Amino acid sequence: MHAVAHIELNAVDLALDLIARFADPEAAGVMLPDAFFDDWLAVADDEARHFLMVTGRLAALDAAYGDLPAHDGLWQAAEATTGDLLARLAVVPLVFEARGLDVTPGMIRTLEADGDDESAAILRVIYQDEIGHVAAGHRWFLAVAAMRGVDPVATWQALVRAHVPRAVKPPFNTPARDQAGLSRDYYLPLVAPGTDPSSQVPPT
């Protein structure tokens, strides 16, 4: 749960950084509509709510965010994509948040098996919201790709290979990814040969 709190806090900052960094059309390379900023403000609001839910749960367990060390992988990805809106959209929502859809069902099952239904219930809320966040990332990736006149699938694959080549790995939660619009033709070609791309089972 401490790791989840760290991810959710980073997600707040990443959503707001996306807004602030690319509000200038010169920085974005395109003129973004108001709906873009509305969507990412809503995502930031969701992530803040998640962070408060998780830190509340940590408090109930006599712990607090900051008690344990945390990685900076999300910020490394953010720093690597500061100069390109399309790269940021490709990497943060469509690699890292999509990865959350893959791993969260297993985390929920583990918590329930350990009798921690309260933590599992929080992750179920986060899981459902994150499908919408990946969908927002995909929607705006398609929109910006169209504005630039580039093929979205080929461009996504090239950007991921350039910035996070080892981050796309199975098992994939294909039902949730499909629901968010991130179809298999995006990510399966990036799976290493000989790797089993079996799907993760979503939570019931």
C-alpha positions in Angstrom: 0.0 0.0 0.0 3.0 2.3 0.6 4.1 1.7 -3.0 0.6 2.4 -4.3 0.5 5.7 -2.3 3.8 6.7 -4.0 2.5 5.9 -7.4 -0.7 7.8 -6.8 1.1 10.9 -5.6 3.4 10.8 -8.6 0.4 10.4 -10.8 -1.1 13.7 -9.4 2.1 15.5 -10.3 2.4 13.9 -13.7 -1.1 14.9 -14.7 -0.6 18.5 -13.6 2.9 18.6 -15.2 1.2 17.5 -18.5 -1.1 20.5 -18.3 1.5 23.0 -17.3 4.3 21.8 -19.5 2.3 21.6 -22.7 -0.2 24.5 -22.3 2.0 26.6 -24.6 1.2 25.5 -28.2 4.9 26.0 -29.0 5.9 23.4 -26.4 3.1 21.0 -27.4 3.7 21.4 -31.1 -0.1 21.7 -31.6 -3.0 23.8 -30.4 -4.7 21.8 -27.7 -8.4 22.3 -27.0 -9.8 23.1 -23.6 -11.1 19.5 -23.4 -7.5 18.3 -23.1 -6.9 20.3 -20.0 -10.3 19.4 -18.5 -9.6 15.7 -18.9 -6.2 15.9 -17.2 -7.4 18.0 -14.4 -10.1 15.4 -13.8 -7.4 12.7 -13.8 -5.3 14.7 -11.3 -8.4 15.0 -9.1 -8.9 11.2 -9.3 -5.3 10.5 -8.4 -5.4 12.9 -5.4 -8.5 11.1 -4.2 -6.7 7.8 -4.6 -3.7 9.0 -2.6 -5.9 10.2 0.2 -7.7 6.8 0.3 -4.5 4.9 0.4 -2.8 7.1 3.0 -5.9 6.8 5.1 -5.6 3.1 4.9 -1.9 3.3 5.8 -2.9 5.4 8.9 -5.3 2.7 9.9 -2.4 0.2 9.7 -0.2 2.5 11.9 1.9 3.6 9.0 2.4 6.7 6.8 3.6 7.6 3.4 7.3 8.3 3.7 8.0 5.5 6.1 9.6 3.4 3.4 11.9 4.2 0.5 10.3 4.6 -3.0 11.6 4.5 -6.6 11.8 7.4 -9.0 11.0 5.4 -12.2 7.9 7.4 -13.0 9.9 10.7 -12.8 12.7 9.3 -14.9 10.1 8.6 -17.6 8.7 12.1 -17.2 12.1 13.6 -17.5 12.8 11.5 -20.6 9.6 12.9 -22.3 9.7 16.5 -21.3 10.3 17.7 -24.9 7.5 15.8 -26.7 3.8 15.7 -25.8 3.2 12.6 -27.9 6.1 10.8 -26.1 4.7 11.8 -22.7 1.2 10.5 -23.7 2.7 7.3 -25.1 4.8 6.5 -22.0 2.9 7.7 -18.9 -0.8 6.7 -19.5 -0.2 4.1 -22.2 2.7 2.2 -20.7 2.8 2.8 -16.9 -0.9 3.3 -16.2 -1.7 0.4 -18.5 0.8 -1.7 -16.6 -1.3 -0.8 -13.5 -4.2 -2.5 -15.1 -2.2 -5.6 -15.6 -0.8 -6.0 -12.1 -3.7 -4.6 -9.9 -6.0 -7.7 -10.2 -3.2 -9.9 -8.7 -2.7 -7.4 -5.9 -6.4 -7.4 -5.1 -6.5 -11.2 -5.0 -3.4 -11.3 -2.8 -4.9 -8.8 -0.3 -8.2 -10.6 -0.2 -6.4 -13.9 0.4 -4.6 -12.3 3.3 -7.9 -11.0 4.7 -7.2 -7.4 4.0 -10.6 -6.6 2.4 -10.3 -2.9 3.2 -7.1 -2.4 1.1 -8.5 -4.6 -1.6 -11.6 -2.4 -1.9 -9.5 0.7 -2.3 -7.6 -1.0 -5.1 -10.8 -1.9 -6.8 -11.8 1.7 -6.9 -8.4 2.7 -8.3 -8.5 -0.1 -10.9 -11.8 1.1 -12.3 -10.7 4.7 -12.4 -7.4 3.8 -14.1 -9.3 2.3 -17.0 -10.7 5.7 -17.7 -7.2 7.3 -17.3 -5.7 4.9 -19.9 -8.7 5.7 -22.1 -8.0 9.4 -21.8 -4.4 8.8 -22.7 -5.3 6.8 -25.7 -7.9 9.4 -26.8 -5.4 12.3 -26.7 -2.6 10.2 -28.2 -4.8 9.5 -31.2 -5.9 13.2 -31.4 -2.3 14.6 -31.2 -1.1 11.9 -33.7 -3.8 13.0 -36.1 -2.9 16.7 -35.6 0.7 15.7 -36.6 -0.3 13.4 -39.4 1.4 10.3 -38.1 0.3 6.7 -37.7 -0.6 6.2 -34.1 0.3 2.5 -33.7 3.7 2.8 -35.4 4.5 6.0 -33.6 3.6 4.6 -30.2 5.8 1.6 -30.8 8.7 3.8 -31.9 8.3 6.1 -28.9 8.1 3.2 -26.5 11.2 1.6 -28.0 13.0 4.9 -27.6 12.1 5.6 -24.1 11.0 2.5 -22.1 11.8 -0.6 -24.3 11.7 -3.1 -21.4 8.5 -1.7 -19.8 6.0 -3.6 -22.0 5.8 -7.1 -20.7 3.1 -9.7 -20.1 0.9 -10.8 -18.6 -1.5 -8.3 -20.1 -5.0 -7.5 -18.8 -6.4 -7.5 -22.3 -10.1 -7.0 -21.3 -9.2 -3.8 -19.4 -6.8 -2.6 -22.1 -9.4 -3.2 -24.8 -12.0 -1.3 -22.7 -9.6 1.7 -22.6 -9.0 1.5 -26.4 -5.5 0.2 -26.2 -5.8 -2.8 -28.6 -3.3 -5.6 -28.9 -1.8 -4.3 -32.2 -0.1 -1.6 -30.1 1.8 -3.7 -27.6 2.0 -7.3 -28.6 4.6 -6.6 -31.3 6.9 -5.3 -28.6 6.8 -8.5 -26.6 10.1 -10.4 -26.7 10.1 -13.5 -29.0 9.3 -16.6 -27.0 7.5 -14.7 -24.3 4.1 -16.0 -23.2 1.7 -13.0 -23.7 -1.1 -14.7 -21.7 -3.7 -12.3 -20.3 -4.0 -11.4 -16.7 -7.5 -12.2 -15.3 -9.3 -9.0 -14.2 -10.9 -8.8 -10.7 -14.5 -10.0 -10.4 
